[in-house]
Amino acid sequence: QVQLVESGGDLVQPGGSLRLSCAASGFAFRSYPMTWYRQAPGKERELVATIGQSGIFRNYADSVKGRFTIARDNAKNTVYLQMNSLKPEDTAMYYCYAQGPGYWGQGTQVTVSS
């Protein structure tokens, strides 16, 4: 059974940091690029960051470059999103996505507010 379980979302003040995790099971995690997406209320889902199978290739949305870092641990079947210098506009539900097989997690809520 394929599972992608996100965690780490929380309420944080502007300028704060969070680390999201996405634990995968039921498929060959190390064989696929992984992507974090986010969706704010009333907005379309947008790509945040992508990481290649080995972790060497990484790509970021312009809105998060220099603030967010995507990483993966293939031994733990987990992909991470380190988010620093958070802004209110980062408030959204964050989802991980396994490219290729097209699997989605259930999401974790990030709220940036004072």
C-alpha positions as CSV (number, residue, x, y, z in Angstrom):
1,Q,0.0,0.0,0.0
2,V,1.4,3.3,-1.1
3,Q,1.6,6.0,1.6
4,L,3.1,9.5,1.7
5,V,2.7,11.0,5.2
6,E,3.6,14.6,5.7
7,S,4.3,16.1,9.1
8,G,5.9,19.2,10.7
9,G,3.3,21.8,9.8
10,D,2.5,24.4,12.5
11,L,1.6,27.9,13.4
12,V,4.8,30.1,13.3
13,Q,5.5,33.8,13.5
14,P,6.9,35.7,10.5
15,G,10.7,35.2,10.2
16,G,10.4,31.8,11.9
17,S,11.4,28.4,10.6
18,L,9.8,25.0,10.1
19,R,11.0,21.6,8.8
20,L,8.4,19.5,7.0
21,S,8.9,15.8,6.5
22,C,7.3,13.3,4.1
23,A,7.7,9.7,4.9
24,A,7.1,7.3,2.0
25,S,6.3,3.6,1.8
26,G,4.9,1.1,-0.5
27,F,6.9,2.0,-3.6
28,A,10.5,2.4,-4.8
29,F,11.1,5.9,-3.2
30,R,14.7,6.2,-4.3
31,S,13.7,5.7,-8.0
32,Y,11.7,8.9,-8.3
33,P,12.1,12.6,-8.1
34,M,10.0,14.1,-5.3
35,T,8.3,17.5,-5.2
36,W,6.7,19.7,-2.5
37,Y,3.6,21.6,-3.6
38,R,1.5,24.1,-1.7
39,Q,-2.0,25.4,-1.9
40,A,-3.4,28.4,-0.2
41,P,-7.2,29.0,0.2
42,G,-8.7,30.2,-3.0
43,K,-5.5,29.7,-5.0
44,E,-4.2,27.1,-7.3
45,R,-1.7,24.5,-6.2
46,E,1.8,25.6,-6.9
47,L,5.2,23.8,-7.1
48,V,7.5,24.8,-4.3
49,A,10.6,22.6,-4.8
50,T,11.7,19.4,-6.6
51,I,14.6,17.1,-5.9
52,G,16.0,14.4,-8.1
53,Q,16.5,10.7,-7.2
54,S,20.0,11.1,-5.9
55,G,19.4,14.5,-4.3
56,I,21.9,16.3,-6.6
57,F,19.3,18.1,-8.8
58,R,17.2,20.6,-6.9
59,N,14.8,23.2,-8.3
60,Y,12.8,25.9,-6.4
61,A,10.0,28.3,-7.1
62,D,11.3,31.9,-7.3
63,S,9.2,32.8,-4.3
64,V,11.1,30.5,-2.0
65,K,14.7,30.6,-3.4
66,G,17.2,31.3,-0.7
67,R,14.7,30.6,2.0
68,F,13.7,27.0,1.5
69,T,15.8,23.9,1.1
70,I,14.6,20.5,-0.1
71,A,16.5,17.3,0.8
72,R,16.0,13.6,0.9
73,D,17.2,10.6,2.8
74,N,16.8,7.5,0.6
75,A,17.8,5.2,3.4
76,K,14.8,6.5,5.4
77,N,12.4,7.0,2.4
78,T,11.9,10.5,3.5
79,V,11.9,13.9,1.8
80,Y,12.3,17.2,3.8
81,L,11.5,20.8,3.3
82,Q,13.5,23.2,5.5
83,M,11.7,26.6,5.5
84,N,13.4,29.6,6.9
85,S,12.5,33.3,7.0
86,L,8.8,32.4,6.7
87,K,6.4,35.0,5.5
88,P,2.6,35.3,5.8
89,E,2.3,34.5,2.1
90,D,3.9,31.1,2.8
91,T,0.7,30.1,4.6
92,A,-0.8,27.1,2.8
93,M,-1.3,23.3,2.9
94,Y,1.9,21.7,1.9
95,Y,1.9,18.4,0.0
96,C,4.6,16.0,-1.1
97,Y,4.3,14.3,-4.5
98,A,6.1,11.3,-6.0
99,Q,6.7,12.0,-9.7
100,G,6.4,9.1,-12.0
101,P,3.9,7.1,-10.1
102,G,1.9,10.2,-9.3
103,Y,1.3,9.7,-5.6
104,W,0.2,12.5,-3.3
105,G,0.3,12.8,0.5
106,Q,-2.6,14.2,2.6
107,G,-0.9,17.5,3.3
108,T,0.3,19.4,6.4
109,Q,-0.8,22.9,7.3
110,V,1.7,25.7,7.6
111,T,0.4,29.0,9.0
112,V,2.6,32.1,9.3
113,S,1.0,34.7,11.4
114,S,1.8,37.0,14.3
